[in-house]
Amino acid sequence: SLPFLIRLFPSVLTKFVYLNFLAFPFFVDFRRPELLVNNTISLYLTTEPGVTVGIWHTVPGSRGAEAQGKDQRWYEEALADAHPVIIYLHGNGGTR
């Protein structure tokens, strides 16, 4: 009966292949990264109308003392300095 159900509802197959409806670890608020990772802030980029991408900006440990207690503006300015930026693409889980 499983092949028959997949034939009728192909979207079910993609849900079980990618498991993008699961958010692991459970019961963690990914909008507050400072509770999980030191020197990290959550930012949002609007890539096109109606599409917003959430990102975390984590400064390196060498700038950790400088980042303590800073607001979002400081983190945005830190992105514009001469230091390199590493972009980590986490996959299809829907969480950061």
Buried (B, 14 or more C-beta within 10 A) or exposed (E): EEEEEEEEEEEEEEEEEEEEEEEEEEEEEBEEBEEEEEBBBBBEEEEEEEEEEBBBBBBEEEBEEEBEEBEEEEBEEBEEEEEEEEEEEEEEEBEB
